[in-house]
Every structure is written in structure tokens, then in C-alpha cells.
Amino acid sequence: MATTDTVNEDVQVHTDPGGETRRGFLGTLTAMAAAVGALLAGWPLFRSLVPNVLYEPPKKFRIGSPEAFQEGVTFLEQHRIYLFRESSDFHAISGICTHLGCTVKFSPFLTPTEETVRQFTFRSLGEFHCPCHGSKFRGEGTNFSGPAPRPLQCYHLELSPATGELVVDVSTEVDRDFRLVV
Amino acid sequence: MSFAGIKNAWQNLIWPWRPESNREAGSGIVANFLLHWFPNRVSLRSLAFSSSLYLGTITFVVFLVLAVTGVVLMFLYVPSVERAYWSIKDLDFAISFGWLLRRLHRISAHLMVALVFLHMFRVFLTGSYKSGEIVRSARPLNWVIGVTLLVLTLLLSFTGYLLPWDQLAFWAITVGTNIAASVPSVGEATRQFLLGGTIIGQPTLIRFYVLHCALLPIALFGLALWHMWRIRKDGGLAIVEQDRQEALTREPATPSKSKTYSVLGIASGTTVQVNDPTTLNEDNSRPSTPFLTVRILLVTLLTIAVSLGLALVVHAPLEAAANPEVTPNPAKAPWYFLGLQEMVGYSALMGGVIIPTLVILGLMLIPFLDREQKGIGVWFTDAAGRNWAVVGFLYGLLTTAGCLALAILAPMRSIFPGIESQAFFDLINPASFLLLLFATQYFVVLKRTKSTRYAAIATFCAFIIAFILLTYTGTSLRGPNWDFYWPWQAWPAHPTGL
């Protein structure tokens, strides 16, 4: 390798990795400019895929006049909501399992029983069972079996001032003791 | 053009495919575009059926079947929530051979998932991810590419699953995207980005459609080409390491006088002694054309025949049109996700996010954890390796069956009724026990044998059997409300009513 040795005497090579050369600095600068450029170019591509307008059903909707609902529980299929009526008291529990979003089914008891769950006493009509992974919830929504991490949501209810119909607001979560007295 | 002219043109086209001498075979590889990525000669050990079972080739052929049927299906399918379900109905009832296209596409997709797993099992069990000591090849990198291809295959299956827009599709995607939402802090944003909104609707369908038909197949095709090109660059299948070992022990050929070498300046003098272990010779190899090409052709034809045969007998089911109001009971994902769904039943975060991530990372790290260089290309390395495989298999069988029994007989929430913290159940559940048991197994075998290869074999075999058992449980032993039923037990006719 004698020839290579003679060549090396003429060429100045910076081998110190910490030492800054003009070429190294410009190279880093170019790479950084390219990265910034790629990010700038990529941002509109990404951002366009995050919707600004959702063409989805409204989160607050009328479900009918209070008298139309029978005593006990009614499942509103379209909205995946269980509406409970105890004479003049109304409350709504979400039918969406808090585990992975399947629709829970209500499994009624033969006779309603008094239950106390997490320091809350109520007249329970049954339990909620989820078909996907077997989660179970008490009559007021508390999870007690299976993988569900949280109780079922309870939604805010009000009367429409215009028509007197019940209005459910699924974007407003309320405590499980919430009751709308009509 | 005369008959002789046509015959001549035909001969000009096909001569590389049936060469009449070794020399012509070599020229064919250089001259023919379709052959240029094959090596001139291919090792007899590589050609042997037992060294690869041709699983990689079969997988790629199945992918091509999927691509061809998929392109035709794209002409017939409408990705809109109003039309999607009915265009699938049309395929089944109104379009000539539509049923065949759909069944072939579906069965090939299932086959591809199964084949990718089998191919990975083969590559692992023959130690084919190792780089070898004679020539340090980049097989570890190719293993990582392979694991990425596995992930892409699963994503393709998952995105394809939504497209029929039936109950199965709708609820599988509901479950799948909610698994993503169980990641702390960024989960819900990720779910909404996947869905293109807060609920599954038209934006979701078009997203999954584009991913399924454009982005994912192109990515998979590119990576698959890289995957195969790397095999060529690494000198063939890993079993060629055996040929290289033999070549090293061989006596160098008698020096022969050659002017060429001195003219090229490779060596001074007029004789050279060459004993390059990477060079295949007349005894241990054959020309790629026709010996490899004919085998690939045979495998291709057999694969297509089997897929078609299966498509004729296996029906492609279509459930009722997607209905967000009614969850089918039980709601199940496709079979290759049912092991995952079983674990998601214990904890969405552990079973659906942490364990799959750790498994994928663990698979990718195998070549970097196990750096021993013995028995490359040999099934189970040696007799001791075979024994450790059996031990791992039995250990996996026992531990998985134990964890399943625990999950079915004594759910965590019934053991600890007083605890309400979700984090507790995310950490303490049968899936995390299984993870711990397998990690312990790796280190115990490592300590006993001082061999990363044996430890890896034992753990990998336990992983295989756990995957199979969990998948079987999710598929066959789970009924309405995800309750446990033996195969001979009938499911209740009306499990739950309102």
C-alpha cells in the first residue's frame, strides 16, 4: 500500500469527529433545512385529514314527550340510550360499553330490587351485559365484572321549552343520581 | 411472417428459460429482465424443499393473487356507506363470477396471514435470521423487514375487513379502533384520526378503502421486493452457510496458469489460487434457470390451484348490513385477531396495546438478542435445540392453559372485589401473567444453557402454542356475552333479551 501513503501526505483529512469543518457544517445545515422543508410540506397533507366540519348526527336531540315513555326502561335504538322512568322521574344511561364501544344489552330482573352500589341506593330493574367481551354493569351503570374500565355514562336530560319534549344531551355527562322531574 | 420466422422469434424469447448449456444458463440470467434478479447458480441445499418449504414464495404468489383479484374488485366495489354493502351483494348475486372473485380474494387474504406466520416460524426455527461468520450478511435486517411485512399484512386484512360494511365489519372496526383509544392521552385523538370523525361513518370507510387499496399494498409490495432482493444479496437462503463452511475446509484447486488475471491486474504473476467460500461449484449447485425457475413455476401453479380450489368450496359470509344500533352477540374479529380479542377481554390496555407492541418489538429484536452463529439454516440448530423446542412447547401449553383457566374460572375482579382502580386490573391480569411467565422462561433457559439460541427457541415455541391456544379459545370456545362454552355445548338460542 505504498502508493496510498504518498497520496495521504498531500491531502488534508479532518479525522477529529468533534472538529467542525465548513463542509460538515454546511452538510448539517442542508440536512436541517431539508427536514424543516419536509415537515412544512407534510403538514398540509396531514392537517387536511383532520376534519374541521363533522357531518354527524347532533349531540343534543329531542326524543318525544315524557308521557310517551312507559314506566321502567326503554331502549332508544337509534341513539343507543336507555331511558328510565320512575313515575315522574326520568334519567338516561348510555348503551355504549366503556370497554370497546359495543352496545350493551339490558338484562331485566324478574322483580325490581333495592340495591346499594358505591354509597348510592336505588331501585334496580336489572343489569347491563356487553356481548363483545362480557362486561357487566349494575342497574345504575357501575361496572362490576369483565374488562370495562368505567361505569356507563349518564346523559343530561331536559324539557324542550318549545315543545315540552324530552331532550337528551349526549355531550354533557351527569352524575348517576341525576333525575329530571317532570 | 413465415412459420420459420415466428418459430425463430419464439426461440429468441424463450431461450433463457430453457438453456442448453451451463454457459447459456449464465447468459440467460444476464440477458433476461425477469431472470436478472436470480443468481447465476443456486445451491442444492437452497433448492431442497425441506430448507424453506417455499413458504416465502407461496406467500408472495398469494399476494399477487390478491393484487390481481383486488384490482378487478376495485372496478366493482363502491366505497360509500349507502352502496358498499349492496355492491358486495351484487358481487354475490348479480355479477358473473363476482362470487368467485370475492371468495378468492377473501380466502387468499386468510391464507396470506397464515402463510406469513408460518414463514416467520420457519425462518426462526431454522435460525435463518443470523448473519453468519464467513461473510457478515445483513440477514438480521431482512428479518426486521419481514416482521414489518407481517404487520403490514395484518393492517391490510384489518382495513379490508371493514369494506363489505356488514355487521361483522362494522363491529370489528368498532372494537379495533377503541383498542387504539385505550392508549393513555393520545388514544382518543388517534381513534378520531382513524375514523375521520367521532363515529364510524363515510369518512372512516373512505380512509380504510384508500389505505387498503393504495397505501398499504404499495408499501407492502416495495418492502417485499427489498426483502427478496436482500436474499439475493446475502447469497441465497441461510442454508448456504453450510456450503460456505464446506468450501473453507476444501483443498484449494490446483493453481492454473491464466493470462487473464495478470491482464486484469488482479494478481501479479500468471497463476492464481482461488478458494472463495462464497463461490458455488459444479458439485453443490445448479444453474438458476431452469432449476430454480421451474420450481418457482410449479409452486406458483400449485398455490393458485389450491387457492382456487378452496375458493370453490369455502363460502364468503356476508352478515346483515351494518347497523350501529344492534351489536351481534357474540361480536368477533377475524380469526387472526381472536387471540388478541381474548386478551383484550382481560384488559384493553395490556392485551390490546402493551402486549402486541412488546411482541412486535420482541420479534424484531430476536437477531440482535441471539447472536450465536451455529447451525444456521438447520432446523432447531441441533438435538439439544430440538429438546428445548419440546420443553418450550409443553411449557407454553401449560402456562397458556393455566392463564386461560384463571381467566375463565376466576376473573380478576371476582378475586379482588374491593378494588376499583382500573390501573390495577390493567397490570394484574392473566395476559400480563403470561407475559411474565414467558420472560422468566427466557432468562431461566438462558441461565441454564448459557445459549441465547436455546432460550430463544424455547420462548418462541411457547409463543407459537400460546398464539394458537388463545386464537382457538377466541374462535371456538367463546359464545354469547363472551362466555365460555365447550365445543360440544350448545349456545343459548336467545342469550339476552330486552
Interface residues (C-beta under 8 A of the other chain):
Chain A: L49 V50 P51 L54 Y55 E56 F75 E77 Q78 R80 H99 L100 G101 C102 T103 K105 F106 S107 P108 H129 C130 P131 C132 H133 G134 F144 S145 G146 P147 P149 R150
Chain B: W171 T174 V175 N178 I179 S182 F193 G196 G197 T198 I199 G201 Q202 P203 R207 P324 E325 V326 T327 P328 N329 P330 A331 Q341 V344 G345 Y346 S347 A348 P411 R413 S414 Q422 F425 D426 P480 N481 W482 D483 P495 T496 G497 L498
